[in-house]
Amino acid sequence: MIQLKRELQGKILDIGGGGEGVIGQLYGEQVVAIDNRQEELDEAHGCFEKRLMDATCMTFADGAFANVTSFYTLMFMSGAEQQKALSEAARVVVPNGEIHIWDCNIACAYPEPFYVDVEVRLPERSIQTTYGVGKLDAQNMDSIRIMCENAGLRVEKAETDGIHFYLKCRKR
């Protein structure tokens, strides 16, 4: 179970913020959610801005956001796309800004897809969902941590329960 509280100040870019729109539900009008699939944005509930955009090639200005979040989004990208998206996240966050990543360790997602159940507790509600993906690239907390460091981010917190992980990074 992931317990989320309203702790971030300022404007938040939520990468892959369609679908359940967890970060948008939590932070409301502070959030600009991007997703590369319009149907995912249409599904997201809440009063936050939604934009159709690819995380690997964002149109935002440098330093446009105080914070960037990625909630179970990197798992849907190849390793090369993950590195580009994290580099873009580092570009659009202010100096000393934070990037928060929740995702999962995936040893294998091909030929059989990988599925993970996620339960999120927000202050006013709980969300239960399942994410699934089929892809050739494996990922884990360490591979994502290295990509963050390569993007000029300092990892300040790294937690895992073996399946799920959380990284808190800061732009240098």
NUDRENFI-245342 format. One line per 2 residues: their letters; for each residue y, x, z of N, C-alpha, C. Coordinates in nm, 2 decimals, padded with zeros to 4 digits. Layout:
N
A) Y,X,Z,Y,X,Z,Y,X,Z | ...
END
This chain:
172
MI) -00.12,00.08,00.00,00.00,00.00,00.00,00.13,00.09,00.00 | 00.22,00.05,-00.08,00.35,00.12,-00.09,00.46,00.03,-00.02
QL) 00.52,00.09,00.08,00.63,00.02,00.15,00.76,00.07,00.09 | 00.84,-00.02,00.04,00.97,00.02,-00.02,01.09,-00.05,00.06
KR) 01.19,00.03,00.09,01.31,-00.02,00.16,01.43,00.01,00.08 | 01.54,-00.06,00.09,01.66,-00.03,00.02,01.73,00.09,00.09
EL) 01.70,00.21,00.03,01.76,00.33,00.09,01.85,00.41,-00.01 | 01.84,00.38,-00.14,01.92,00.45,-00.24,02.06,00.39,-00.25
QG) 02.16,00.48,-00.26,02.30,00.44,-00.28,02.34,00.47,-00.43 | 02.43,00.39,-00.48,02.48,00.42,-00.62,02.39,00.36,-00.73
KI) 02.43,00.39,-00.85,02.36,00.34,-00.97,02.23,00.40,-00.98 | 02.13,00.32,-01.02,01.99,00.37,-01.03,01.94,00.34,-01.18
LD) 01.89,00.44,-01.24,01.82,00.42,-01.37,01.67,00.41,-01.34 | 01.61,00.30,-01.38,01.47,00.28,-01.35,01.39,00.29,-01.49
IG) 01.32,00.40,-01.50,01.25,00.43,-01.63,01.12,00.35,-01.63 | 01.10,00.27,-01.74,00.98,00.18,-01.75,00.99,00.06,-01.65
GG) 01.12,00.02,-01.64,01.14,-00.09,-01.54,01.11,-00.23,-01.58 | 01.04,-00.25,-01.69,01.00,-00.38,-01.72,00.87,-00.43,-01.64
GE) 00.80,-00.53,-01.69,00.68,-00.58,-01.62,00.72,-00.64,-01.49 | 00.67,-00.58,-01.38,00.70,-00.63,-01.25,00.84,-00.61,-01.21
GV) 00.90,-00.50,-01.26,01.04,-00.47,-01.23,01.06,-00.45,-01.08 | 00.97,-00.37,-01.02,00.97,-00.35,-00.88,01.10,-00.30,-00.83
IG) 01.15,-00.19,-00.89,01.28,-00.13,-00.84,01.40,-00.23,-00.87 | 01.40,-00.30,-00.98,01.50,-00.40,-01.00,01.50,-00.51,-00.90
QL) 01.38,-00.55,-00.86,01.37,-00.66,-00.76,01.42,-00.61,-00.62 | 01.40,-00.48,-00.60,01.44,-00.42,-00.47,01.59,-00.40,-00.46
YG) 01.65,-00.34,-00.57,01.79,-00.30,-00.57,01.89,-00.39,-00.65 | 01.84,-00.48,-00.72,01.92,-00.58,-00.79,02.02,-00.51,-00.89
EQ) 02.15,-00.55,-00.87,02.25,-00.51,-00.96,02.28,-00.36,-00.96 | 02.22,-00.28,-00.87,02.24,-00.13,-00.88,02.16,-00.07,-00.99
VV) 02.06,-00.15,-01.05,01.96,-00.10,-01.14,02.00,-00.12,-01.29 | 01.98,-00.02,-01.37,01.96,-00.03,-01.51,01.82,00.01,-01.54
AI) 01.74,-00.09,-01.59,01.60,-00.07,-01.62,01.59,-00.05,-01.77 | 01.52,00.06,-01.80,01.48,00.08,-01.95,01.33,00.07,-01.96
DN) 01.30,00.02,-02.08,01.15,00.02,-02.12,01.15,00.02,-02.27 | 01.04,00.07,-02.33,01.04,00.08,-02.47,00.97,-00.04,-02.53
RQ) 00.94,-00.14,-02.45,00.88,-00.26,-02.50,00.96,-00.38,-02.45 | 01.01,-00.46,-02.54,01.10,-00.57,-02.51,01.02,-00.68,-02.43
EE) 00.90,-00.70,-02.46,00.82,-00.80,-02.39,00.80,-00.76,-02.24 | 00.80,-00.63,-02.21,00.80,-00.59,-02.07,00.93,-00.62,-02.00
LD) 01.04,-00.59,-02.07,01.17,-00.63,-02.01,01.19,-00.78,-01.99 | 01.14,-00.86,-02.08,01.14,-01.00,-02.07,01.07,-01.05,-01.95
EA) 00.96,-00.99,-01.92,00.87,-01.03,-01.80,00.94,-01.00,-01.67 | 01.02,-00.90,-01.66,01.08,-00.85,-01.54,01.17,-00.96,-01.48
HG) 01.15,-00.99,-01.35,01.23,-01.08,-01.28,01.34,-01.01,-01.19 | 01.45,-01.07,-01.18,01.56,-01.01,-01.10,01.69,-01.00,-01.17
CF) 01.79,-00.98,-01.09,01.93,-00.97,-01.14,01.97,-00.82,-01.16 | 01.92,-00.76,-01.26,01.95,-00.62,-01.29,01.96,-00.61,-01.44
EK) 02.03,-00.51,-01.49,02.05,-00.48,-01.63,01.92,-00.43,-01.69 | 01.88,-00.48,-01.81,01.76,-00.44,-01.88,01.80,-00.40,-02.02
RL) 01.75,-00.27,-02.06,01.78,-00.22,-02.19,01.65,-00.17,-02.26 | 01.64,-00.20,-02.38,01.53,-00.15,-02.47,01.57,-00.01,-02.50
MD) 01.49,00.09,-02.45,01.52,00.23,-02.47,01.40,00.32,-02.45 | 01.39,00.42,-02.52,01.28,00.52,-02.51,01.33,00.63,-02.40
AT) 01.24,00.65,-02.30,01.28,00.74,-02.19,01.28,00.89,-02.24 | 01.23,00.92,-02.36,01.23,01.05,-02.41,01.35,01.09,-02.49
CM) 01.44,00.98,-02.51,01.56,01.00,-02.59,01.66,00.90,-02.55 | 01.72,00.92,-02.43,01.81,00.82,-02.37,01.95,00.84,-02.43
TF) 02.02,00.73,-02.44,02.16,00.73,-02.49,02.27,00.74,-02.38 | 02.23,00.75,-02.26,02.32,00.76,-02.15,02.39,00.90,-02.15
AD) 02.51,00.90,-02.09,02.59,01.02,-02.08,02.52,01.11,-01.97 | 02.55,01.24,-01.98,02.50,01.33,-01.87,02.56,01.29,-01.74
GA) 02.48,01.29,-01.63,02.52,01.25,-01.50,02.57,01.11,-01.48 | 02.51,01.02,-01.56,02.55,00.88,-01.55,02.50,00.80,-01.43
FA) 02.40,00.86,-01.36,02.33,00.78,-01.25,02.32,00.87,-01.13 | 02.33,00.80,-01.01,02.32,00.87,-00.88,02.17,00.90,-00.86
NV) 02.08,00.81,-00.91,01.94,00.82,-00.88,01.86,00.78,-01.01 | 01.74,00.83,-01.02,01.65,00.79,-01.13,01.52,00.76,-01.06
TS) 01.45,00.65,-01.10,01.32,00.61,-01.05,01.22,00.60,-01.17 | 01.10,00.62,-01.14,00.99,00.60,-01.23,00.87,00.54,-01.15
FY) 00.84,00.41,-01.17,00.74,00.35,-01.09,00.62,00.32,-01.18 | 00.52,00.40,-01.16,00.39,00.39,-01.24,00.43,00.37,-01.39
TL) 00.51,00.47,-01.44,00.55,00.47,-01.58,00.49,00.59,-01.65 | 00.49,00.71,-01.59,00.45,00.83,-01.65,00.31,00.82,-01.70
MF) 00.23,00.74,-01.63,00.08,00.73,-01.67,00.07,00.67,-01.81 | 00.17,00.61,-01.87,00.16,00.55,-02.00,00.21,00.64,-02.11
MS) 00.24,00.77,-02.07,00.30,00.87,-02.16,00.20,00.98,-02.18 | 00.21,01.05,-02.29,00.13,01.17,-02.31,00.20,01.28,-02.23
GA) 00.14,01.39,-02.22,00.20,01.51,-02.14,00.33,01.55,-02.20 | 00.34,01.56,-02.34,00.46,01.60,-02.40,00.57,01.49,-02.38
EQ) 00.54,01.37,-02.38,00.64,01.26,-02.36,00.68,01.27,-02.21 | 00.59,01.29,-02.12,00.63,01.31,-01.98,00.73,01.41,-01.96
QK) 00.71,01.53,-02.02,00.80,01.64,-02.00,00.94,01.60,-02.06 | 00.94,01.54,-02.18,01.07,01.50,-02.24,01.14,01.40,-02.15
AL) 01.07,01.30,-02.10,01.13,01.19,-02.01,01.18,01.25,-01.89 | 01.11,01.35,-01.83,01.16,01.41,-01.70,01.28,01.50,-01.73
SE) 01.29,01.56,-01.84,01.40,01.64,-01.88,01.52,01.55,-01.90 | 01.50,01.44,-01.97,01.61,01.34,-01.99,01.65,01.28,-01.85
AA) 01.56,01.25,-01.76,01.60,01.20,-01.63,01.69,01.30,-01.56 | 01.65,01.43,-01.57,01.73,01.54,-01.50,01.87,01.54,-01.57
RV) 01.88,01.52,-01.69,02.01,01.52,-01.76,02.10,01.41,-01.72 | 02.04,01.29,-01.70,02.13,01.17,-01.68,02.16,01.15,-01.53
VV) 02.09,01.22,-01.44,02.12,01.21,-01.30,02.23,01.31,-01.26 | 02.32,01.27,-01.17,02.43,01.35,-01.12,02.38,01.48,-01.06
PN) 02.46,01.59,-01.05,02.42,01.71,-00.98,02.39,01.67,-00.83 | 02.28,01.72,-00.78,02.24,01.69,-00.64,02.18,01.55,-00.63
GE) 02.17,01.48,-00.75,02.11,01.34,-00.75,01.96,01.35,-00.73 | 01.90,01.23,-00.70,01.76,01.22,-00.67,01.68,01.15,-00.78
IH) 01.56,01.20,-00.80,01.46,01.14,-00.89,01.34,01.11,-00.80 | 01.30,00.98,-00.81,01.18,00.93,-00.73,01.07,00.89,-00.82
IW) 00.95,00.94,-00.80,00.84,00.91,-00.89,00.72,00.86,-00.81 | 00.67,00.74,-00.85,00.55,00.69,-00.79,00.45,00.68,-00.91
DC) 00.33,00.73,-00.90,00.24,00.73,-01.01,00.10,00.76,-00.95 | 00.00,00.79,-01.04,-00.13,00.81,-00.99,-00.20,00.93,-01.06
NI) -00.30,00.98,-00.99,-00.38,01.10,-01.04,-00.48,01.04,-01.13 | -00.48,01.09,-01.25,-00.58,01.04,-01.35,-00.66,01.16,-01.41
AC) -00.78,01.16,-01.37,-00.87,01.27,-01.42,-00.92,01.24,-01.56 | -00.94,01.11,-01.59,-01.00,01.08,-01.72,-00.96,00.93,-01.75
AY) -00.91,00.90,-01.87,-00.87,00.77,-01.91,-00.92,00.74,-02.06 | -01.02,00.82,-02.10,-01.08,00.80,-02.23,-01.22,00.86,-02.24
PE) -01.32,00.79,-02.29,-01.30,00.67,-02.37,-01.29,00.54,-02.29 | -01.32,00.55,-02.16,-01.31,00.43,-02.07,-01.17,00.43,-02.01
PF) -01.09,00.32,-02.02,-00.96,00.32,-01.96,-00.96,00.34,-01.81 | -00.85,00.38,-01.76,-00.83,00.40,-01.62,-00.75,00.28,-01.56
YV) -00.79,00.23,-01.45,-00.72,00.12,-01.39,-00.69,00.15,-01.24 | -00.58,00.11,-01.19,-00.54,00.13,-01.05,-00.47,00.00,-01.00
DV) -00.52,-00.04,-00.88,-00.45,-00.15,-00.81,-00.34,-00.10,-00.73 | -00.23,-00.17,-00.73,-00.11,-00.13,-00.66,-00.06,-00.25,-00.58
EV) -00.04,-00.23,-00.45,00.02,-00.33,-00.36,00.16,-00.27,-00.31 | 00.26,-00.35,-00.33,00.40,-00.30,-00.29,00.46,-00.40,-00.20
RL) 00.51,-00.35,-00.09,00.58,-00.44,00.01,00.73,-00.41,00.00 | 00.80,-00.52,-00.04,00.94,-00.51,-00.04,00.99,-00.59,00.09
PE) 01.12,-00.58,00.12,01.17,-00.65,00.24,01.14,-00.80,00.24 | 01.15,-00.86,00.13,01.14,-01.01,00.12,01.01,-01.06,00.06
RS) 00.93,-00.97,00.00,00.81,-01.02,-00.07,00.71,-00.90,-00.09 | 00.59,-00.94,-00.13,00.49,-00.84,-00.16,00.45,-00.86,-00.31
IQ) 00.42,-00.75,-00.38,00.37,-00.76,-00.52,00.24,-00.69,-00.53 | 00.14,-00.76,-00.59,00.01,-00.69,-00.62,-00.01,-00.70,-00.77
TT) -00.04,-00.58,-00.82,-00.06,-00.57,-00.96,-00.17,-00.46,-00.99 | -00.21,-00.46,-01.12,-00.31,-00.36,-01.16,-00.25,-00.30,-01.29
YG) -00.24,-00.17,-01.29,-00.20,-00.09,-01.41,-00.32,-00.03,-01.47 | -00.32,-00.03,-01.61,-00.44,00.03,-01.68,-00.39,00.10,-01.80
VG) -00.46,00.21,-01.83,-00.42,00.29,-01.95,-00.54,00.36,-02.01 | -00.54,00.38,-02.14,-00.64,00.46,-02.20,-00.56,00.57,-02.27
KL) -00.59,00.69,-02.24,-00.52,00.81,-02.30,-00.60,00.93,-02.29 | -00.57,01.03,-02.37,-00.64,01.16,-02.37,-00.59,01.25,-02.26
DA) -00.46,01.25,-02.23,-00.40,01.34,-02.13,-00.44,01.30,-01.99 | -00.48,01.40,-01.91,-00.50,01.37,-01.77,-00.37,01.40,-01.70
QN) -00.35,01.35,-01.58,-00.23,01.39,-01.50,-00.26,01.38,-01.35 | -00.18,01.46,-01.28,-00.20,01.46,-01.13,-00.06,01.50,-01.07
MD) -00.05,01.49,-00.94,00.07,01.52,-00.88,00.12,01.66,-00.91 | 00.03,01.75,-00.91,00.07,01.89,-00.94,00.12,01.91,-01.08
SI) 00.06,01.84,-01.18,00.11,01.86,-01.32,00.24,01.80,-01.33 | 00.27,01.68,-01.27,00.40,01.62,-01.28,00.50,01.70,-01.20
RI) 00.46,01.76,-01.08,00.55,01.85,-01.01,00.60,01.96,-01.09 | 00.51,02.03,-01.16,00.54,02.14,-01.25,00.64,02.10,-01.36
MC) 00.62,01.98,-01.42,00.71,01.93,-01.52,00.85,01.91,-01.46 | 00.85,01.86,-01.34,00.98,01.83,-01.27,01.05,01.97,-01.25
EN) 00.98,02.07,-01.20,01.04,02.20,-01.18,01.09,02.26,-01.31 | 01.01,02.24,-01.42,01.05,02.29,-01.55,01.18,02.22,-01.61
AG) 01.20,02.10,-01.56,01.32,02.02,-01.60,01.44,02.05,-01.51 | 01.43,02.15,-01.42,01.54,02.19,-01.34,01.55,02.11,-01.21
LR) 01.44,02.05,-01.17,01.45,01.97,-01.04,01.38,02.04,-00.93 | 01.42,02.02,-00.81,01.36,02.08,-00.69,01.28,01.97,-00.62
VE) 01.15,01.99,-00.60,01.07,01.89,-00.54,01.09,01.90,-00.39 | 01.13,01.79,-00.33,01.16,01.79,-00.18,01.05,01.72,-00.10
KA) 00.98,01.64,-00.17,00.87,01.57,-00.10,00.76,01.54,-00.19 | 00.64,01.56,-00.15,00.52,01.53,-00.23,00.41,01.47,-00.14
ET) 00.37,01.35,-00.17,00.27,01.28,-00.09,00.16,01.22,-00.18 | 00.04,01.23,-00.14,-00.07,01.16,-00.21,-00.18,01.11,-00.12
DG) -00.24,01.01,-00.16,-00.36,00.96,-00.09,-00.49,00.98,-00.16 | -00.48,01.07,-00.27,-00.59,01.10,-00.35,-00.58,01.03,-00.49
IH) -00.54,00.90,-00.49,-00.52,00.82,-00.61,-00.37,00.81,-00.65 | -00.29,00.76,-00.56,-00.15,00.74,-00.58,-00.07,00.86,-00.53
FY) 00.04,00.89,-00.59,00.13,00.99,-00.54,00.27,00.95,-00.55 | 00.36,01.02,-00.47,00.50,01.00,-00.47,00.57,01.14,-00.47
LK) 00.67,01.16,-00.55,00.75,01.28,-00.55,00.89,01.24,-00.54 | 00.96,01.31,-00.45,01.11,01.30,-00.44,01.16,01.43,-00.49
CR) 01.25,01.43,-00.59,01.31,01.55,-00.65,01.46,01.54,-00.64 | 01.52,01.66,-00.65,01.67,01.67,-00.65,01.71,01.76,-00.76
KR) 01.81,01.72,-00.83,01.87,01.80,-00.94,01.94,01.92,-00.88 | 01.91,02.04,-00.93,01.97,02.16,-00.87,02.11,02.17,-00.92
END
